Amino acid sequence: MKGEKQAAFYQSVLNSFDKAAALTDLPKGLLSQIRECNAVYQMRFPVKINNQFQVIEAYRVQHSQHRTPTKGGIRFSSQVNQEEVMALASLMTFKCALVDVPFGGAKGGVKISPRKYTEVQLEKITRRYTTELIRKNFIGAALDVPAPDYGTGAREMAWIFDTYNTFKIGDIDSLACVTGKPITQGGIRGRTEATGRGVYYGLRELLNQADEMEAVGLTTGISGKRLVIQGLGNVGSYTATISQNEGGAIIVGVSELEGTIYNPDGMDIDKLIKYRKENGTMIGFPGSKKLEDRDGWVSLDCDVLVPAALESQIHKGNAGSIKAKIIAEAANGPVSDDAEDILRDKGIIVLPDMYLNAGGVTVSYFEWLKNLSHMRFGRMEKRFNQNTYSSLVDLVEKTTGKVIGKRERQVVARGADEVDLVRSGLEETMITAYYQIKDVKSRRKRVHDYRSAAFIAALNKIGSDYLNMGIFP
């Protein structure tokens, strides 16, 4: 059953591609090349667990090498299979093209449930997986650059880097072989929050569009909008906290493994995350009501539904019950292909994953550039800018005869830290990409949804790259 679900996910990606491809002017042969995965590495390797050898199933898929290196996360999940990894690698290609990150798409997966292993055992598995990638030249700063995904994080990326560095002695750019690393090991500030912050920037931009909001009966702006978050992992938690604390959104519902809770008046997401950490569950959070059906999050009354967990969570069987005006795809492939027509007929806007969760790969790109330049962002210019701004403040004080307070001076005259530059670059990326998608949607009469528009925008860029290579006349 699980394998069928992943196969359906891959087919859903292909269906979306075919639908968008039919609306482009690119040659059929070129479209066929873009559609298929270039390389699929399926591996089995033994790892000694509890004095017994266990054979681990794992994958690395490179979807497109029209630009190198290829880029994509590694997920640890008991549900990993080849079709799922192929689907995710395909989405990475279009995602990178859409936000103008110069990578081809890739993805990796290790078929394990991380909860069933100790830290030492997970390290063994991660290092052995990395060794397999090294053997086949499926990892390297100029070849293929992994990153965190579902079930992995900075810890695993540190193990990958250390393993690679052990084999590749003398490689001056070895730090750039993987992104999402700890700050102390070449990581970049702002990477942990990147995907969730990107979701916030993209959603905020959509909500600022008067024409789009009028069509669904909402006022403009994110402030006061009621959000339901499905999945309180890295992406869901940062999306919720940033939307609440910086945008003024109201979190009315949250769904996780232990169930779904709801409060129509809103819940403080910071307190909820703290409560869950202390108690091991969200259930019982003051002021909230637990739904009898954990999957009831789909039909909760809200303005924006944010699926931030796994693929195919919204499908033909439950799409008709959705009350939200907007679905913000924070996860990869949370809306199945067979649900799209139902949602479109209901007038629901779907902001697609290949755009909305591109914050992670965007900031991974910044980390890769930082590693290749061997210098953290802001080191050269921060103090210069700070001194320049301070001199301007002095000039204003001298000219006007008024004194600016110490706190105000610190705000006005401070130079940008690395995290400030990362957030600024991410915001610019998400805003620019949104208007590229909207331009396609508004100018092409047969394009009525954001997903098709995003695919077309990405396909045109990828097609241009291939045509400029001279491979396709």
Rosetta blueprint (number, residue, H / E / L):
1 M L
2 K H
3 G H
4 E H
5 K H
6 Q H
7 A H
8 A H
9 F H
10 Y H
11 Q H
12 S H
13 V H
14 L H
15 N H
16 S H
17 F H
18 D H
19 K H
20 A H
21 A H
22 A L
23 L L
24 T L
25 D L
26 L L
27 P L
28 K H
29 G H
30 L H
31 L H
32 S H
33 Q H
34 I H
35 R H
36 E L
37 C L
38 N L
39 A E
40 V E
41 Y E
42 Q E
43 M E
44 R E
45 F E
46 P E
47 V E
48 K E
49 I E
50 N L
51 N L
52 Q E
53 F E
54 Q E
55 V E
56 I E
57 E E
58 A E
59 Y E
60 R E
61 V E
62 Q E
63 H L
64 S L
65 Q L
66 H L
67 R L
68 T L
69 P L
70 T E
71 K E
72 G E
73 G E
74 I E
75 R E
76 F E
77 S L
78 S L
79 Q L
80 V L
81 N L
82 Q H
83 E H
84 E H
85 V H
86 M H
87 A H
88 L H
89 A H
90 S H
91 L H
92 M H
93 T H
94 F H
95 K H
96 C H
97 A H
98 L H
99 V L
100 D L
101 V L
102 P L
103 F L
104 G E
105 G E
106 A E
107 K E
108 G E
109 G E
110 V E
111 K L
112 I L
113 S L
114 P H
115 R H
116 K H
117 Y L
118 T L
119 E H
120 V H
121 Q H
122 L H
123 E H
124 K H
125 I H
126 T H
127 R H
128 R H
129 Y H
130 T H
131 T H
132 E H
133 L H
134 I H
135 R H
136 K L
137 N L
138 F L
139 I L
140 G E
141 A L
142 A L
143 L L
144 D E
145 V E
146 P E
147 A E
148 P E
149 D L
150 Y L
151 G L
152 T L
153 G L
154 A H
155 R H
156 E H
157 M H
158 A H
159 W H
160 I H
161 F H
162 D H
163 T H
164 Y H
165 N H
166 T H
167 F H
168 K L
169 I L
170 G L
171 D L
172 I L
173 D L
174 S H
175 L H
176 A H
177 C H
178 V L
179 T L
180 G L
181 K L
182 P L
183 I H
184 T H
185 Q H
186 G L
187 G L
188 I L
189 R L
190 G L
191 R L
192 T L
193 E L
194 A H
195 T H
196 G H
197 R H
198 G H
199 V H
200 Y H
201 Y H
202 G H
203 L H
204 R H
205 E H
206 L H
207 L H
208 N L
209 Q L
210 A H
211 D H
212 E H
213 M H
214 E H
215 A H
216 V H
217 G L
218 L L
219 T L
220 T L
221 G L
222 I L
223 S L
224 G L
225 K L
226 R E
227 L E
228 V E
229 I E
230 Q E
231 G L
232 L L
233 G L
234 N H
235 V H
236 G H
237 S H
238 Y H
239 T H
240 A H
241 T H
242 I H
243 S H
244 Q H
245 N H
246 E L
247 G L
248 G L
249 A L
250 I E
251 I E
252 V E
253 G E
254 V E
255 S E
256 E E
257 L L
258 E L
259 G E
260 T E
261 I E
262 Y E
263 N E
264 P E
265 D E
266 G E
267 M E
268 D L
269 I H
270 D H
271 K H
272 L H
273 I H
274 K H
275 Y H
276 R H
277 K H
278 E H
279 N H
280 G L
281 T L
282 M L
283 I L
284 G L
285 F L
286 P L
287 G L
288 S L
289 K E
290 K E
291 L L
292 E L
293 D L
294 R H
295 D H
296 G H
297 W H
298 V H
299 S H
300 L L
301 D L
302 C L
303 D L
304 V E
305 L E
306 V E
307 P E
308 A L
309 A L
310 L L
311 E L
312 S L
313 Q L
314 I E
315 H L
316 K L
317 G L
318 N L
319 A H
320 G H
321 S H
322 I L
323 K L
324 A L
325 K L
326 I E
327 I E
328 A E
329 E L
330 A L
331 A L
332 N L
333 G L
334 P L
335 V E
336 S L
337 D H
338 D H
339 A H
340 E H
341 D H
342 I H
343 L H
344 R H
345 D H
346 K L
347 G L
348 I L
349 I E
350 V E
351 L E
352 P L
353 D H
354 M H
355 Y H
356 L H
357 N L
358 A L
359 G H
360 G H
361 V H
362 T H
363 V H
364 S H
365 Y H
366 F H
367 E H
368 W H
369 L H
370 K H
371 N H
372 L H
373 S H
374 H L
375 M L
376 R L
377 F L
378 G L
379 R L
380 M L
381 E L
382 K H
383 R H
384 F H
385 N H
386 Q H
387 N H
388 T H
389 Y H
390 S H
391 S H
392 L H
393 V H
394 D H
395 L H
396 V H
397 E H
398 K H
399 T H
400 T H
401 G L
402 K L
403 V L
404 I L
405 G L
406 K H
407 R H
408 E H
409 R H
410 Q H
411 V H
412 V H
413 A H
414 R L
415 G L
416 A L
417 D L
418 E H
419 V H
420 D H
421 L H
422 V H
423 R H
424 S H
425 G H
426 L H
427 E H
428 E H
429 T H
430 M H
431 I H
432 T H
433 A H
434 Y H
435 Y H
436 Q H
437 I H
438 K H
439 D H
440 V H
441 K H
442 S H
443 R H
444 R L
445 K L
446 R L
447 V L
448 H L
449 D L
450 Y H
451 R H
452 S H
453 A H
454 A H
455 F H
456 I H
457 A H
458 A H
459 L H
460 N H
461 K H
462 I H
463 G H
464 S H
465 D H
466 Y H
467 L H
468 N H
469 M H
470 G L
471 I L
472 F L
473 P L
